[in-house]
């Protein structure tokens, strides 16, 4: 598995956008697919947030994760956020998510970020195991 910046693989933005729209579209019913595409496209930075990472096995895109300034409109005072962890269903429970979180934590430290916020409606156990 190789983890890279989304900035270096912008051709996968439509796939990542589709993943996000299908997985979390219910959280923002006012958004259309083009809105999600635009938001994902904004994460093509390398040395500042928002930044997204993508995981590949060979040429197959298997997952993604992001660092964002804010991820919860009701808590604008909290920043920065680890968000958007998505692993392709056929690759789940194989260490991809853990590797993406670890790579994101490393990137956060490189950016001088000593803490991250996280909200998850259903994956508490996964993140708790990672500390």
Protein Blocks (a to p, Z undefined) as FASTA:
>chain_A
ZZddfklmmmlmmmmmmmmmmmmmmmmmmbcfklmmmmmmmmmcfkbccddddddehjbc
fbdcdddfbfcfklmmbccddehiacdfklgonommmmmmmmmmmmmmmnopabdcdddf
klmmmmmmnZZ
